[in-house]
Amino acid sequence: MGWHLPFDRTERCLTRGQHALARRDFPAAEALLREALARDPDYAHVHMYLAHALAEQERLAEAEAALARAMALAPGIFVFPLHLGIVRLDAGDTGGARLALESAARLAPDNPLVAGYLDLVAWETAGQRDTLAALGRSARDLPESFRARLLLRLAAARLATRGPKTAIALLEPPPEPPLGIRLPASLRRRWRRRRLARARRLVDAGRFEDAADSLAGRPDVLEEPGAGELLERARRGAVKAVTAALERAEPGQRRALLLRRYEYENELGDHDAAYRTLQAWLEAYAAAGSPSSETPVAEAAARRLAELDVERGDYESALQHCAASRAARPARETHGVEAVALLGLGRRRPARHRFEDFLADALFPIEASVARVLESPA
């Protein structure tokens, strides 16, 4: 590599090529990086970035050749065998990835990213729970590209062994911690019994929605005998009551009623009915001119339809509903659902890209997904 001024043509091509890689315009990145190499053929880092642009276009032999050239130009830099390992890992070559990563580890034995990728390869190969536990501890401090590769493999393992519903569950945020202040046990029991008795009176009076909302609003009441059965009865009565209200509702009232019915159907686990209700809501939303005040609801409704599509293995429909959700309003959560749908179709590279978007800015704690896998039976 020769010397370059900070803003000479070679450096500008490299920077623009990196930006094209970041926005996943891989042909443009390749063109810019090749222009940089035409000006300086011995610029090892340009060969490395070119390798990724080629690998993302499924030109793996060319990508390996570019990284081999980078390693020949700078044999003492661990970054190049590290990225060779990443390229091979993405291509499904775990054996070749391990060899490259071991070379990187010899050059940088204390580098956490190299160690992380070695653990990732080890877990994918052997499935050891202690290896996965180590990944869960270290992944939060590693780049989101690493976390996306880990989440991809967690979701793929769930799809293969436990089905798509459990893969979607990996994307759920961890539950909120309970309030720190707790009443004495005797007072809690008395309070729960009073709440339950009130809910029974509401059901007996035909006020099913009030009863369902009262019980669902305080889950600790469900610890009382018979509370779960009463809640189900209340929700079923609420579905019937809202359906009856829909039959006589004005057009402007239908959307709110449909959302209420969906909530009860969804809580009952009647996902087929919930699916139809959400479809009806989206149709009513479109017929009303897609009011901007309800755009967040439209985005969430289309994403929920995509989740239900994934749960029943209809991945193509899930992608269509993800596109509809994104058209209403882009949301990080939609990227996660789309990633699982793409993974279900065997499209691992675009699935990884969507997982990267889902994990952007470390908003999602990857250790939560790892913990869910570790907590499940082996």
N, C-alpha and C positions, 0 to 999 in steps of 0.2 A: 504494500500500500504506500502510495506517495503522500506527500503533504498537501493539505487542502486548506484554503481559506474558508472561514465558517460559512460563507454564502456563495461559494463558487458553484458552477453548474453541476459538478458531481454531487456535492452535498445537497443541493436543491433537489436533484433527482432522487437521492436517497430519502430525504425527508418527505417528499411528495409520494414516493413509493410506500413508505411506512404509513402515511395517512390513508392511502388507497387500501392497504391491507386492513387497517382498522375499520374502514367502512365496508370491507369485504368485496371490494371491486378488484378481484384477483387478476383479470387480464390487464387492467390498467396498471396495477402494481408491477406485474411482470414487465410491461413495456418500459416503465420508468426505471426499474432496477437494471434492466439490460442496458438502457442508455447510460446509467452510471458506470456499469462495468465496461462499456465501450470506451469510456474515458479513463478508467482505472481498473484494469482486469485483475489487479492484485489486492483489491479492497475486500478483505475477508468477510466483514459484516454484511456487505451487500450480497455476497453469495448466500449467506445465511437467510436473509430476508427473501431473496429470490427463491430459495428452497421452499419456504412456506407458501409463497404464491403459487408455485408449481404443485406442491402437494395438495393444496386446496382445490386444484383443478384435476386431481387424480393422476397426475403425471409423476409417479413416485420414483421411477428410475432416474428421471432428470433431477428431482429434488435431492435424492441421495448423492448424485454426482456433484451437485452444487455444494452440499455440505462436506463432501470429501475434499473438494477444492479448498473450502474455508479451513478445514483442519490441516491440510497440507501447508497452507500459507501461515497458519498460526497454531502450531501443534501444542503449545503450552497453555492455550486458553480453554477453560472447561466449558464455556458457553456453547461451543460448536458440537461436541459430542452430546451435550445435554439436548440440544435441539434436534440432533439426529435421532436420539431416543424418543423425543416427542413425536416427530414425524412418523417413526415406525410404530409407536403406540397407537396413533390415530388410524394407521392403516391396518391395525389388528395383528401386527407382528410383535408379540410380547417378548419372544426369545431374542429377536434382534434389538428390541428396545432395551432389554436388560443389559446386553453386552455394551451398547453405547453409553448407557447411564453408569455402568460400572467404570468405564473409561473416564467419564466426567467426575465420578467420585474420587478416583485416584488423583485427579488434578485439583479437586476442591473437596477434600473429605469433610469439611465442616459446613458446606453450603446447604441450607435448609430446603431449597427447592429441589436440588438433586436428590437429597434424602427422601423428600416427599414423593417424587416420581418413582424412586426405587420401591418405596412402600406401596405405591399404587399398583405397580407391576406385580409385586409380590402378592398383594391381596387378590388381584384379578386372576392370578395363576393358581393360588392355593386356597383362597377364601378363608384365611385364618382370622378369627374374630379379634385377637389381640393386635394384629396388624391394622385392621379396620379401626380399632379403638385409638391406635396411635395416629392414624390419619385424621380422625375426628378432633384430636387435640391440636394438631398442627395446621390443619387446612385453613382455619380462619385467618391465619397470618400469611398465607400464600396468595399469589395472584388469582384473580377471578377465573382466568383461563384454566388454572389448575383445578380450582373448585368445580368448574363446569365439567371437566373430565371425570372428576370423582362422582359428581351427581349423575352424570350420564351412566356410569357403571352401576351406581346404586339403583337407578331406575330400571336399567336393563335387567339386573338380577331380579328385581321385584316382578317385572313383566314376565320373565321366564319361569319363575317359581310360584308366584302368588297372584298373578293377574294384574290387569291394568288399574283396578281400583286402588290397590295398595301402592302402585307407582305414583298415582295422583296424590295419595295421602302424604307422600314424602315432601310435597311442596307446601303443605299447610304450615303456617307459623306456629311456634310453640304456644301453648295456652298461657293466658295471663295468670300470674301468681295470685293465690287467694289473699284476701285482705288479712292483714296481720292481727287485727283485733278480733278475738273470739269470745262469745258469751260463755258463761258456765254451762256445762252439759245439760243440767236440769232445765235451765231457761231455754236452751236451744230446742230441746225436745218439746217443751210446752208451746214454744212459738211455732214449730213445724206442725204440731197437731192442730193448732188454731188455724193456720193457713190451709191445711188440708180440709178441715171441716168447712171453712168458707168456700173452698173450691167445690166441695160436694153440694153445698147449697146453691151455688151458681149453676152447676150442671142440672140439678133438679128443677131449677127455674127456667131451664132452656137457654141460659146465657153461656153458651159453649165457648165462644171466643174469649170472654172475660175469664172463664175458668182456665182455659188453656194458657192464656198469657200469664195469669197469676202463678200457675204451677211452673211454667217454663222459666219465669223470671227469677225463681229461687230454686235452683237445682237441689239444694240440700233437703228440701221438702220431700223429694223423691225417695229419700231414705226410709220414709214411713211406709209400713205395710199397706198395700193397695193403692199407693200414690201413682205408680207407673200405669196401672190399668185405668185409673181415673183420668190421667192425662191423655192416654190414647182415646178413650171414649170422648173426652172433650174435643180433641182435635178432629175426630171423625164427625162429630156434631157440627164443629165449626166449618168443615168443608161443605157439609150439606147446607148450612145456613148461608154461607157466602155464595154458593152456587144458586140458591134460590134468589138471593139479592141480585145476582147478575142477570137473571131472567127479566127483572123489571127495572134494571138500572138504565139511566140515560147514558148516551155514548161517552160523555165526559167523565162519568163515574166508573166506567168499566175497568180502566187500567189499574186504578187503586185496588179494586176488588180482586182483580186477577192476581195481583202481587200478594194480597193476603191469602188467597186460596193456595197459591204456590207454596208459601211458607208452611202452611199446615200440611200439605201433601208431601213436601220434602221432609219435614220432621217425622212424618209417619213412615218414611221410607218407600212411598209409592212413587218411584221415580218415573214410571211411564206417565202417570197422571201429571206429575210436576213438569215433565218435558212438554206435554201438550199445552199446559197452562202458560208456560213461558213462550211457546210459539204463538199462542193467541195474544199474549201481551205485546210481543214484537209486531205482530200484524196490526193491532190497534194503535200502537205507537206510530207505525208508518202511515196508517190511514189518517192520523191526526196531524200529519205534516212533520213528524220527527221533532217535536219541540225541544229546544236546546236545554231547557230546565231538566229534562229527563234523560239527557245523553249519558250521564254516569250509570243510570239504571239500565239503559240499552246495552252499554258496554258490558256490564256485569251479567245481564241476562244471556247475551250471546256467549259469553265465556262459560257460564254455567251449563248451557246446552252443549258446548264443546266438552266439558268435563264428563257429562253424562254419556256423550258419544264415545269418549275414550273408555269409560267404565264398561260399556258393552261391546268394545272392540271395533266400533265403526270409525276408524281413524280418518278416512277421507272426509266424512261429514264433520268430524272434529276440526279439521283444517279449514273447512268452509266457515264454520261458526267462529273460529279464531280470527279469520279474515274479516268477518262482519263485526266482531268485537273491536278489532283494531281500527276499522273504518269509523266506528262511532267515536272511539277515543283510545289512543294507545295506552296500554297498562302493562306494568311489569309482570303481573300475574298471568296475563294471557300468553306471554312468552313461555312460561313454564308449562302450561297446558299444551301449547303447540309442540314443545320439545318432546313431550311424552308421546303425542300422536305421531310425530316424525319417527321417533324411535320404534314405535309399534309397526311402522311401515318399513323398518330396516334402513332408514336414511340417517345414519349416525352423524355424518358431518354437519348437515343443517340442524340436527337435533342439538349437537354441541353448541352451535352458534346461538340457538335460542336459549339454551341454558346459560350461556354467557350473559345474554341480555337480561335474563331472569335474575341473575346474581349481581348485576351491575351495582357498583357503589357499596357493596357488602351490606345491602339492606336485609338480605335473608341469611340467617345464621345456619351455615352448612352443617354445623355440628348437631343441629336438631334432626336433620335427615339421617346422619350417621347413628345417632342415638336410637332412632326408631327402628333401624335395621338391627342394631345390637340388642334391643329389648325384645325383638321377636324371637320365637323358637328357632333353633338352628335347622 
